[in-house]
Amino acid sequence: MRYILPAVMGLVSAVLMVWDLHNQRIIMSMGMAWDTGAPLWPYQTPDTLLFALNVPAYLIATPISRLLNLLVPKHYFALYPAILLWWWLAGLYLDKRFVRERLGKPEPRQSCFACWPSG
């Protein structure tokens, strides 16, 4: 899990970032054509999904991007490594938890042989 989660979520996040960059270009080309801003679907959806999937990574990357004065979309340079780090840590935690559970419970074959009378 420590390698699968960062790979899968890194790919999903990269697709959402590319989608958001594409939408930012469309919004900039429209100028001020919208009175109340860009509509939620489809122009704000990738950023909303990216935030919802990676809230802890945003909490890590936001102070770094503010310190480096990175604005949208350059804040992705701080956010993407934080996303990979977050999902690697989550996968590491899950790996350790699964190993602990596997070691704590005997396999079915072992329990059958444990009940077998010796002698």
C-alpha positions in Angstrom: 0.0 0.0 0.0 2.9 2.4 0.7 3.7 2.4 -3.1 0.2 1.8 -4.5 -1.5 4.7 -2.8 1.0 7.4 -3.8 1.1 6.1 -7.3 -2.7 6.0 -7.8 -3.5 9.2 -5.9 -0.5 10.9 -7.5 -1.9 10.0 -10.9 -5.4 11.1 -10.0 -4.1 14.3 -8.5 -2.0 15.0 -11.6 -5.0 14.5 -13.9 -7.0 16.9 -11.7 -4.2 19.5 -11.8 -4.0 19.3 -15.6 -7.7 19.7 -15.8 -7.6 22.7 -13.5 -4.8 24.3 -15.5 -6.9 23.8 -18.7 -9.9 25.4 -17.0 -7.8 28.3 -15.8 -6.8 29.0 -19.4 -10.5 28.9 -20.4 -11.5 31.2 -17.5 -8.7 33.7 -18.5 -9.8 33.6 -22.1 -13.3 34.4 -21.1 -12.2 37.5 -19.2 -15.0 39.0 -17.2 -17.8 37.4 -19.2 -19.3 35.8 -16.1 -20.9 38.3 -13.7 -20.6 36.0 -10.7 -17.5 34.1 -11.6 -16.9 30.8 -13.3 -19.7 28.2 -13.0 -19.0 25.4 -10.5 -19.3 22.7 -13.1 -16.9 22.1 -14.9 -14.5 25.0 -14.1 -14.2 24.7 -10.4 -14.7 21.0 -10.0 -11.1 19.8 -10.4 -9.8 22.2 -7.7 -12.6 21.2 -5.4 -12.0 17.5 -5.9 -8.3 17.9 -5.5 -8.8 19.7 -2.2 -11.4 17.2 -1.0 -9.1 14.2 -1.7 -5.9 15.8 -0.3 -6.9 18.0 2.7 -3.9 17.0 4.8 -1.5 17.7 1.9 -3.1 21.1 1.5 -2.5 21.8 5.2 1.2 20.9 4.7 1.7 22.7 1.4 -0.2 25.9 2.0 2.3 27.5 4.5 5.2 26.4 2.2 3.6 28.0 -0.9 2.8 31.2 1.0 6.3 31.4 2.3 7.7 31.0 -1.2 5.0 33.4 -2.5 3.6 30.8 -5.0 0.3 31.7 -6.5 -2.1 29.6 -8.5 -1.1 27.5 -10.5 2.5 27.6 -9.3 1.4 26.4 -5.8 1.2 22.9 -7.4 5.0 22.8 -7.2 4.6 22.6 -3.4 1.3 20.7 -3.4 2.2 17.7 -5.6 5.2 16.6 -3.4 3.0 17.0 -0.3 0.3 14.9 -1.9 2.8 12.1 -2.6 4.2 12.4 0.9 0.8 12.3 2.5 -0.4 9.2 0.5 3.0 7.4 1.1 2.6 8.0 4.9 -1.0 6.7 4.7 0.1 3.6 2.8 2.9 3.0 5.3 0.4 3.2 8.2 -1.9 0.8 6.4 0.9 -1.6 5.6 2.0 -1.7 9.3 -1.6 -2.2 10.4 -2.2 -5.1 8.0 1.1 -6.7 9.0 0.2 -6.4 12.7 -3.3 -7.9 12.1 -1.8 -10.8 10.1 0.8 -11.6 12.8 -1.9 -11.4 15.5 -4.3 -13.9 13.9 -3.2 -17.5 13.2 -4.0 -18.9 9.7 -6.9 -21.3 9.4 -4.5 -24.3 8.7 -2.5 -23.6 11.9 -5.7 -23.5 14.0 -6.9 -26.8 12.6 -3.6 -28.4 13.4 -3.5 -26.8 16.9 -6.7 -28.7 17.7 -5.3 -32.0 16.4 -4.6 -34.4 19.2 -0.9 -35.1 19.5 0.3 -38.5 20.6 
